[in-house]
Amino acid sequence: MQKKNVYFVQVDVSSGKNSKIVYLPYTAGVIIANAFKDEDVKSAYEFKDFIFIRQEIDAVVEEMDEPAVAGFSNYVWNTEYHLALAAAIKRKFPDCVTVFGGHNIPPDASFLEENPQVDYLCFGEGEVTFARLLNALNDGTVTQLTNIAYRSENGCVVTEKEAFCGVDYASPYLDGWFDNLSQKHPDYEFNTILETSRGCPNSCAYCDWGPLKEKTRYFPLEKVLAEIEWIGKNKIGFVWGADANFGIGKNDLIIADALVAAKEKYGYPERVRINYSKGNTERVREIVRRFNRKGVDREGATISLQSLNPVVLENIGRKNMSLDKFRDNFSLYHEEKLQVYSELILGLPGETYDSFLDGICKLFEIGQHFIFEVYHCIVLPNSQLGNKEYMEKHGIRTSRAEIVRFHCAADAYYIPEKINIITETNTLPCDKWQRCGLFAGFTQSMHACGLLRCLAIYAHYELGVSYRSFYEGLMDYIEGNDVPFIANFYNEVKDSFVGLAKGITPKFVADFAGNLVWDHYEFMFLHASADIDRFYAELMPYLKGIIKDEKLLSQLVAYQKAIIRKPCEEKSECDTDYDFYNYFRRIYVNKYAPLEVGSFRTVFTDTNPVYNWDDFGKQVVWYGKMGSKSYKADVKVDNI
């Protein structure tokens, strides 16, 4: 009997027009590796190919060989493309069975009802279910399966849910499922996913892991170490850690050392990004320390807060450590010059305009002056926040907008992907949501990226000006005065939030820094840096209204301007009557001491200079993730 052909689709988040970097289809690989361990599956089916590069739909279908089953692993970054591909497959191969699963599939039959090109849904972890479905399709026992939805003569049927809690699944790396992909796609560089555990004991309402609230399951250590060896040997450039709380497990230091050892042995992986635990801070810091020594970690440690409003934390089922502990952690990382970033989410239920702005500024007060990300709150189908009753209770309203792939070309996607962004709640009207987004982006560019960080810190510590007053006042100044250079990029970002509330997704391109899409705060930073003298000149009237000592202000602006990295500037210096460098260095580790007066020459050297705007955008803004990377790294202060 001729075997039936199986394809599995997991189109990558990063691939698009002209992109030559792509993720290996890890989820698809795990499901296929486990399905084809089954002897009945192997005897009835032949696996033909993974479809994981975002190519023209017609070209993909043309390459397919009489598919009997096409599986699709779905998340927010690929579902629209998958639906279009499934429809095209059905047009050419109407007998092909299409199976959709993954985090973006709601737990009922609604997705099936809305999409006639989909034949079956799989719920939960798919390793067991997909293998069973293949066998059931072959012997006609589909109605006996758990964890699926299908159409019947009487409408859509959702079968009983069953939990599978495996940990020792087959590995697509070690079983050879990815071995020929580099030969088939020689023009591509590969990234991948490393999964060392599953499950999350937390139950954050915005997360589609949250409703599971299950004990963490750890994969066999020998298997994980062997996969890391495979990753290094096969020259995989970037690894995304799929664990929810890396650093909480007793073997995580061993795994971290294995990643470092692979880079030392093979040169790969070049970088990793990890979702760190917010619990075991000592172990996490040691992992970051070891990664930092070898240049492995891309962004450093995560100290995520999501919100500093107790009402919000109660609404989303989250508990943060105390602010004192946050402060201590920031100090410890900064003292060792280890990178640490924080995350906030805009639009969480219970957040107000005041609490959100105060939360950002509280970050500065406890020592996070460098990297903080502010994410839109997305309504995910399998999160508590996506529950209809929950949304009604909190007055949640959303805008359906296109996902923008930053640092890619503006037309990177053939088929735009969509997400539902919260733009209004009972406590945060839409106009205030827009203002919160603008304030977040403005403080990211001016404070975290460093353009006005020193000025704001000085005003806070020496003049009692709150960070919120400093930056809100500055926004009012820009909007009420003739500052054409700043207004040009500021107003573009401001208007973008009005459009986003209507589903119009902005794409910020700085032509002088390459044809790439930037995040809004990166866009503002790049434009301000492009003519930094004019930038400070337009702000000087506002700054004079805060810092009355004109000599000190002049010298502080000169210091601030000199420490910022710029293309083609390897070295800069300034003579001042104040030791600004050591003053700010102490504040960054929460050890304030008064500003020392004297006669000082400060010399700033860029230890990794760049010589054009394209490289500046890529190396400093994109790869550097800003933070301290926007300042010259080598600073010498001498008495004169």
N, C-alpha and C positions, 0 to 999 in steps of 0.2 A: 504493500500500500504506500502510495506517495505521501511523504510527510507534508504537513501544512506549514506555511511560512509565517514566522512571527517577527514583528518589528517592535521596537520600544522607543518612544519619543520623550526626550527631556531636553528641550531647547534651552540653551545656556542664557544666563542673565547678561553676560558681558559681550557675547558675540553680536555683531551687527554688520552693516555695510562697511567694508574695508577694514574691519577688525580682524586681526590675526592672532588674537589671544582668546582662548576658549576653555571653559571648565569641562573636565571629564564628566560624563553623566553618571555620577556616583549612585544616586537613588535607583535609576534604571538598572545600573550594573548589579546592585545588590539583589534586586528583585529577580532579574534574569538568572544570576548565578544560583540562586536558591531554587528557582523553578526547574532549571535543567539539572539539578541533582536528582530530581524525581525520575525514576526509570520510565514510568508511563508517559510523562511529558516528553522525554527524549525519544521514545519510540514513535510518538505521534506527530511531533513538531520539529521543525528546523529553525533555529534562530538565524535571521538574515543580517540584521544590522541595528546599530544605535543611530537614531536621528537626533543630533544634538547641536548642530550649527544652524543658525538662523539664516536660511537661504530662501530664494524665491520659491513659493509654494509649488508652482507647476514643475519646476526643476526637480524638487524633492520627489514628487509623486511619479514623475517620469522614470526615476531611477529605481522605483520599487518593483519587486518581482512577485506578482500575484499574492499579495498579502492576505492571509486568512484571519490573523489577529493583529491589531495594532494597539499597544498599550501606551498610555500617556501619564506621566508624572507631572502634576500641576501645582504651580504656586503663582503668586501675583505677577511675577515677571515673565510668565510664558503662556498663560491660559488663553489669551486672545489668539495668539499664533497657533496654539494647539487646536482650538476650535476651527479655525480657518483651514488648517491642514486636514483635520478629520473630515470636514465637509468635502474637500477636494478628493480625498481618498474614496469617500462614499460615491462621489460622482463617477470616478473611473473604475472602482472596484466595489460595486454595491453589496456584494456578499461578505466583504471584510467586516469582522466584528471589532468595534472600537470600544476600548475600556479606559475609563478615566478614574484616576485616584489622586491622592495627595492632599496637602493642607488646604488647598483652595476649593475643595469640594465640600459643600455644606452637608450636614449629617442627615439630610432627608432626601426626598426625590426631586426637589425643585430644580436642580441642575439638569436632571434628565428630562424633566417636563419642558424646560426652556430651550433645550438643544437637541433637535431630532437627529443630528449626526452622531450622537453618543448612544451606544447600545447598553452599556453596563457601567455602573459605578462600583468602586471598591472603597470601603471605609477602613480607617485605621491603618496600622502597619501592614504593608502589602506583601511581605515575603511569603507568607503562608497562603493568603487569599488568592493571589494571582495564580500560583501553581494549581490550587484546587479548581479555580475557574477554568483554566486550560483543560484540565481533565474532564470537568463537568460539561464543557462545550463539546467535547469529543464523544462522551457517552450519554448525553441528554439528561443529566441529573442537576442542572443548574438550580432548580427550585429548592433543592435540599441544602444549598450553601448558606452559610452565615456571612455577614459583613458585606453584602452586595445590594444593589438596587437594579431592577430591570423592568421592562415593559411586559405586560400581559394583556390578554383580551379585555380585562376589566380595569385597565389602568396600570399605573406604576406600582411596583411592589418593593418595599424595603424589608429585607430579611432581618432576623435576629442579630444583634451585635454580640460579638465574642472578642474578648481581649487576648491578644497574643503577646507574650512577654519574653521572647527569645533574646539571647545575647550572643550566641555562637553561630551566627548566620555565616553562610559562605561569603568569601571575599572576592569581589570582581578583580581586584588587583592580583591576589595570590593565585586565583584559579585561571588567570590568563585572558579574561574577557576584554581587557583593555590593551593587550599586548600589540595588536596590529593597528591600533588607531593612529599612531604616529606615522606608520608607513602609508596608510590610506589618506592622511591629511598632513603631508610633509611641510606645508607652508605655515602651519599653526604652532604656536607655543601653548602649552597646557598648564592650567591651574587645576586644583582638585580639592575635594572635601576629605577631611580626616575625622572619623567618628570613633571615639573611644568609649562612649557611654550613651545611654538613652534615658529619657525621663527627666522630670524636673519636680522637686518637692514643693515648689512655689505655685501660686495660683493667681498670677497677675491677670486682671480682667482683660487687658488689651492684647494678651499673647495667646496664640492658638496652641501653645503647650499648656497654658494655664489650667483649663478645665480638667486635664488629666490628673494633675496633682498626684504624682506617683513617685515611688522610691526610685532613685537613680540605679540603673542597671549598668554594670561595667562589663565591657567586652574583654575576652581573654587577653592578658598582657602580651603573651607571645605573638598572638595574631596582630595586635596593634604595632608592635615593634617590627614585625616582618613587613607590614604595609609601609611603614616609614622607610625601611630599607628599599622597598620597591620604588617609592616616590623619589628618593635620592638617586637611585641607579637609573631611573627613567627620566631624569632631568625635569622634574615638575617644578616650575618656577615659584608658584605661590600656593600656600595651603590655608584653607579656611577651616578652622576647628569648629565642628558641628555641635560640640557639647554645650549644654546650657550653663554649666557651672564648673568649668575647668579650674583645677586648683583645689577642689574640695576632696578629690579622691586621693588615697594614699599612694597610688602608683603614678600620679601626675608628674612628679619630679623626674621619675624614670623616663616617662614619655617625653618630657621637655628635653632631657639630656640626649635622648635618641634623635630628636629633631636637630639639635645642635651638632651631634656627631655625624649625622647624614650630610649636613652642610659642609662640615670640615672634610669629610671623605670624598664627596662627589661635587661639592659646590652648590648643591640643591637639597632642600628647597631654599630659595634665596630669601623669602619672607614668609612669615605666618601671621595670621590674625586669629585671636582666641577670644571666646566669650568667657571671661573670668568670673569665678565665684565672688560674691560680695561677702562671703562668710570667712573663710580661712585666709585672712589678710597676710599673715606671715608667709605662708606657703606661696601665695600668689606673688608676693613681692620677690621671693627667692627665684621663682620661675622667670619673672620679668628681668631680674638681675642677670640670670644666666643667659637669657636671650639677648640682652643688651650687650653683653661682652662680645658676642659673636655677630652682632648686627642682624639677628634673626627676626625679631619682633617688629612688625610694621608700625604699630601705634602705641605700644606700651600697655600699661594696665588700664583696666576699665574700673572707674569708681562711679557707678551709675546711681542717679537719684530719682530720675523720671519726674519727680515733683518734690517740693519742700513744703507743700500744703498738707497738714494732717488730715483735712477733710478728703482731699483727693486720694491720699494713701489708703484711707479707710474704704473709699468707694472702689478702688481697684484691687483691694486685697493684698496690699504690699506693706512691708515694714522696713524702714530704713534704720541704719545705725544712727547714733546721736551725732549732732553737728560737731561736738568736740572730737569724736572719733574720726569723722571725715577730715577735720582740720589736722589732726595728728598724722593721718595717712598721707595727706597732701604734703605735709612738711617732710616726712620721711622720704618720699619719692623725690622731692625736689632737692633735698640735701645730697642725695646720691646721684643727682642729675639723670634720674630715670623718668621717662616720659609717662604721663598719666593723663587720661582724658575722662570726661564726664558726659553723661547724657541726660537730657530733659526731653519731655514729650509735650508738645503744644496741643491743647484741645481735650485733655483728660477731664472726665466729669467731676465737677466741684471746683475746678480751677476758675479763678477770677482774673480780671486784668491786673489788679493790684498784686495778688498772690504770685502771679507768673513773673511779673517784672521784679518783684522783691526776691523771688527765688533765684533768678539769674544773678542779681546783685549780691545775694547771700553767698553764692559761689565765690565771688571775688573776695568777700570779707573773710572767708575761711581758707583762702589760699589757692583757689583754682583760678589762676590768672591766664592760663595758657590754652588748653584745648577743651572746649565743650561743644557738643553737638546738640542741636535742637531738631527733633524729628517731628513731622506731622503725625498726629494720631490717626492710624489707619484702622478701619473697621474690617477685621478679618472674619471670614465666615464661621470658623470654628472657635472663636473667642467668646468669652462671656459678654464682652462689650458689643458683639454682633447680635446678641439675643434681642428680639423685638421688644420684649417687656423691659429689658434693661435700657434700651435706647429711648423708649417712651418715658420711663421714669426720670431720666436725666435730660430730656429734651434734646437729644442728639440729632443734629442735622448734618448731612454730608454733601460733599461735592465730588462728582466722579471725574477724575482728572487723569491725564496721561502720566505714566511713570517716565521721568527724565533720567537718562543714563549720563551722569556727569563724566566729564573728561573724554567723551566720545564726540564724534561729529554730530551736528544738529539733526541730521537725517539718518541717525544710526539704525533705527528700526524700520523694517519693511512694514510691519503691522504693529501699531502702538499698543502697549499694554496699559491697563486702566486700574486705578485703585480708588477706593472710597475714603476721602479725607474728611475728618470731622472739622467743620467750619463754624459750628455754633452749638452751645449747650444752654441749659437753664441758667447757668451762672456766667456765661461768656457769650454776649451777643456777637454777631458776625463782624460788625465794625470794630469791636474791641479785639476780636481774634486777629483781624488784619493788622491792627496796631501792635499786638503782641509779636506777630511774626516779623514785622519790620524792626521792632526793638531788638529782637533776638539776633537777626542778621546784622544789624548795625553794631551791636556790642561784640558780636563775633569778629567782625572785620576791624573795628577800632580798638578793642581791648584784647581779645584772645590773639588776634593776628599782630597786635602790638603797635599800631599806628599812634594811639593815644594812651596806651597803657600807663606809661610813666607819669603823664600829666594827671590822669584820673587818680592814680594811687597817691601822688603827692597831695592833690586837693583833698582827698579823703582823710589822710593821716594828719596833715598839718593844718588844714583849714576847716575840717569837720564837714566837708561837702560829701553827701552820700553819693555812691556810685549811680544810684537811680537819678538823683537830681542832676548829676553831671551829664549823663547821657540823654535823659529826657529833655533837659534844657538845651542840649546841643541839637537835638532833632527839631525842637521848636525854633531855634535860631536859624537852622538851614531852611526851614519851611517859610520863615518870615523875613528873610533878608536876601540881598542880591549876592548870591554865591554861585554864579553860573557853572563853574567847573564842577563843584561838588553836586549841585542840583541835577546835573545831567545824568549821573549814574544813580544818585539817591532816589530821584523821582521814578526812574525806570523800575527800581526794586519796589518802591512804595506802590506803584500802580499794579505791579504783578500780583499782589495779594488781593486786590479788588477783582482782577481777572480770575485768579485761582478759585475764589469763592463761587464763580460762575462756571467752573470747569474748564477754564482757559489756562493751559499750562505754560508758564514762561520758560524760555530757553535763553539763558544769558551767554552771549558770545563776546569775548574781548578780541576783536580782530587782530590787534597788535601782538597777541600772545598765542596765536594759532587758532585754527578753526575748530575749537572745542567748546563744549557747553560747560559752564562753571556753575557751582552753587552760588546763591545770591551774595553771600558774604565774601566768597572768593572774588566774585565779579567786582564788588565795591573795593576790596583791597587792591586788586590789580589796577583799577582805574586811578585810585588815589596815588598809588606808587608811581604811576606813569609820569606824573608831574608833581612830585612831592613838595617842591617849593611853593607851587601855587596852592596846593592843598592846605599847607599850614598858613599861608598868607591869608586865605579866605577865612580861616578859623580864628585868626589872631584877635579880632575884636571880641569874640566870645570868650576866649581864654583870658584876655585882659580883664574882663569883668569878674573873673573868678580869682585869678592870681594877680593881686594888685602890685606886687613887687616886680617892676618891669625888668630890672636887671636879672633877677632870678628866673623869671619867665623866659626871657630871651635865651639864657644859658640852658634852661631845661628843654626848650624846644630844639636848640642846637644839639643837645645830647640825644634827645629822642630821634631826631633826624639822622644823626650819625650812626646810631646802633642798628637801624633798620637795614637789612640787606637789600642791595640793588644790583641790577645787571652791570657788569663792567666795573664794579667798585670793589677792589680787593681790600683796601685799607682806608680808614677815615680816622680823624682825631678831632678833639675839641679841648680847649682850655677853659676851665671853669673855676669859680670860687667855692665850689661845693663838690664833695665826693658822692656824686649821684650813683655810680655803679655799686658801691658797697652798701649804700643806703637801700637800694632796691633789692640787692641780693639777699639782704637780711629779711626784708619783708616777704620775699618769695618763700622763705622757710618759716614764716610766722615768728620771727625774732626781731621785732621792731627796735630800732635805736635811732635817736635823733640824727638829722642830717649834719654831717661834719663839714665845718667851714674851714677853708684854707686856700691853697693855690694848687690846682691839680691839672695834669694833662692826662687825658684818657685816650688810648689808642685802640681802635677796633679793627680786628682782622677777620675777614671772611675765610674760613679754613677750607671751604668748598665753593669757590666762586663760580659764577655762571656769566656768560658774556653776550647773551641775547634774551629777548623777552620770551621766546618759545621755551628755551631751557629754564628760564626763571619760573614760568608758569608750571612746567612739569616738575622740576626738581625741588623747588621751594614750596609752592602753593599746593600742588597735588601730592607728590611723594612725601614732602616734608610735613604735611598735615599742619602746617603753620605752627602755632604754639611758640616755643622757644626757637624753632627752626627759622623764624622770620628775622631773628636777631643775629648779628655776627657773633661767632662762637668764642673767639679768642679776644679777651679784653684785658688790657694792662693799664693800671693806674699808677702814676708817679707824682710825687710832690715836685713842684717847680718854684 
